[in-house]
Amino acid sequence: MSDTTLEIKDLSVEVEGRQILHDINFTVKTGETHVLFGPNGSGKTTLLMTIMGSPKYKVTRGSIMLKGKDIVNLPMDERARMGIGMSMQRPPVVRGVKTRDMVTACARGRETEEELNSKK
């Protein structure tokens, strides 16, 4: 699909030898926003950390396609360069810096310290 940004196919994941995710499938097309809801222990964090490429989360089956490329075997830094990022539900407070400005800077990844300071 040319308008697909992220596609998860038959994804199964284990953490420390314990199977956590079983055959997950979903697609996020360009321009869409998706929200994950569910009770504690349902696998939300496992899914996100797997997409991020955290080495603790082992893909045992399936694929994670980003812009047509399977990223399952890519390290975290390469995934970040491709545009994958994650924000915490309750990000740490950095005095004088708005969360929105921090997220914007991270998304661009190109601003210098001087450019960030000039926005205060």
C-alpha positions, 0 to 999 in steps of 0.5 A: 500500500503506497499510503501506508506508513506503518503496517504490523502483520502477524506480530508475536513478541516475547519478553524474557522468554514469556510470550506477550503479544500474539498475532497482532495486525494493524495498519496506520495510513499516512495522516491517521492518528491511532490511540491505544487503550486497554487495561494494565498488562494488555500489551500496549507498552510491549507493542510500542517498545517493540516498534521502537526496537528495544532489545528486551522485546523479541519478535518471534513472528511477523513483521513491522513495516515502516514506509514499505521497509521491514524494520524488525531487525533494525536497531533503535537508532536507525528506527529513530532516524526513520521517524519513530519516536515515543513520548511518555504519558507523563513526561518529565518537567523541564523548567522553562521548556514547554512539552509541546516545544520539546516534542516539536524539536525532537520531531524535527531533530535538526534544531540547534541549542541556540535555535531552541533557546531563541524560542523561549 
